[in-house]
Amino acid sequence: MSYSSITWLPLTAGLTVLGLVLSYLAMRRSGVRPALRYFAISLLPIAAYQTGATEMLWKVGAAIGQFGTGFVFSTTKWIGIGVTGLAIALFLAAGGRERRKAVKQARKEARAERKAADLDAPGPSLGASTRTGITGTGTEVTRVMTQARTPVPVPGEAAPKAAKAAKAPRKGQPVDDDLKDIEDILRKRGI
């Protein structure tokens, strides 16, 4: 079947009319915005006919079809497909190997930096967490963590009494800068 053996005007006009009917139904069901999308899509067949794009699309489709049917009985083309697959597999294997080497090297460097930082840093005291960088005795960390877990008031609501009491400094107690640093770290981490 060739391009000229099909009457394209009635076909494209019919597709456009069908699209317009479906866009009207979409408007009644879903609203104006989806209907406008369907309306725009339904205008494409008649626009393709009027611009001559249907002939171009027909020729492209025919060329792809001929290319595809040429594979059915051609041993040479099947061997070509195999060689193409082998080339792609080798290309991907070479690229993946380089990426893995780079990732391993980056991990190795990061471990070396962490070891050097751990050796240079003073040892943490009992109850401290080395991952978060928290220092202090176990009771200090526990007290800070308990204070950080107090409920946060929702905007527009009154703050709970426990939260107000935890935020207010106690009388006679000096403010410890180290504990403020720990509180800041815990707040940043959401604890």
N, C-alpha and C positions, 0 to 999 in steps of 0.2 A: 504494500500500500504506500503510495507516495503522498507528498504534501498536497499536491494539487487535486488529488482524488477526494479530498474531504472538504465539505463546505463549512468553512470555519466561522463565518458570521453567525449562522443560527446556533452553532454549538457554543460559542463564547457568549452570545446574548442569552441563551438559555441558562448557562452557568451564572451569569450576572443576575438574572431574574430569580433564580433559586436562592442565591446568596442574599438578595434583598428581602425575600420572604423570611428566610431564617433570621436575618437581623431584626426584622419586625417582631418575630416571635421572641427573640432574645430581649428586645426592649420591653415587651410586656411582662416577661418573666424576671429578668435580672436588672433592668434599669437602662439608662441612657448610655453610660460609659461602655459596657460590653457591646451594646447594639452599634455604637459608632465604630468600634473595632471590626465587627462583622461586616458592617456596611462598607468600610474601606477595603477589606479583603475581597468582598464580592464585586467591587469595581475593577479588580485586576484582570480578569479574563478579557473583558471588552477592551480595556486599555492595551493589553498585549496584542490583540488583533489589530487595533487601529495604528499601533506603532510598528507593526511588522515583526514583533518579537516572537510570535507563534511559529513563524517559519524558522527562525534561528533555533528556538528550543526544539523544534521537530528534527532539525539537522543534527543537533548535538545528541539528542536521544538515539537517532539512527546510527550515528558513529559509535556511540557507546555499545549499542546492541551488536553491531558488526564486530567490534573488538572482542566482546564477550563470547560470541558464537565461534570466533576463530580459535578458541582454546579447546573446544570439544574434542577434536580429532588430531590436534597438532602436538606431537611428542616434543618437538623443539621448543614450543612455547611453555610446556609443562616443565621442561628442564630449566628454562629461563626463570620460571617462578621459583623453583627450588634454589637456584643460584642467588636470586634476589633475597630469599628468606635467609640463606646462609650469610650473605653480606650484612643483612640487618642484625642477625644474631651476633656476629663477630663485632660489629660496631657497638652494639649495646654492651657486650661483655667488656670491651676495652674501656668504655666510658665508666662503667660501674666499678671496675677495678681501680681506676684513678680516684674516683670519689671515695671509695673505701679507704684507700691509702691516706688521703687527705684527712678524713675523719679520724682514723687511727692516730695520725700524727698530732692532730689538734687535741685529742684526748690525752695523749702522752704528755704533751706540753702543759696541759691544764693540771694533770696529776703532779708533775714536777713543781709547778708554781704553788700548788696547795701544800705540798710537802715542805717546800722552802718557807712558806708563810707559817706553817705549824711549828717548824723548828725555831723560827725567829720569835714567835709570840710567846709570852709567859704562859705557864700552865694555868688552866682554869681551876678555881677553887671547887670544893665539894658541892655537888648539886647544880653545877653550871651546865649550860648547853653549849657545846662547841660549834654546832651547826649555825645557831642564830647569833653567836657572838655575845651571849648573855654571860655576865660574870657576877659573882656574889655568892653568898651562902645559900643553901637550900631553902631556909626559912624566908630570906629576903625575896627570892624568886617566887616562892609560893604566895607570899603576901602581895606582891605586885600583880601576879596572875589573878589572884582573887579580886583585887581592885579593878583590874581590866575587864573582868567578866560581869561587872555590874550592868544592869539593863540600861540601854540608851533610850531616852525619852523620845516619843514620837512628836513631831512638831504639832503644836496646838494643845498638847496634853501637859499636865503638871509632871515634873520630874519626880521619880520615886525617892523616898526618904533615904534609902540606902545609898543611892547614887549621890545625893547631895552630901551625905555624911562622908562618903569615900573621897569626894573631891575636896572637901574643906580640910585644911591642915589642922592637925590636933594641937592644942595649946601646949606649950612647953617642949614641943618636939622640933628639933632643927630640920631644915629642909636639906635633904641629901641629893646632891647633883647626880651621883651615880645612879640612884634609884630613878631619877627623872629620865635619864638616858635609857634605862631598862624599860620604863613605862612607854616611852616613845617607840622603842623597837617593838614591844608587844602590840601596841596600837596599830602600827604599820602592818604587822602581820595578821591582824584581826583576832588576836587572842585576848 
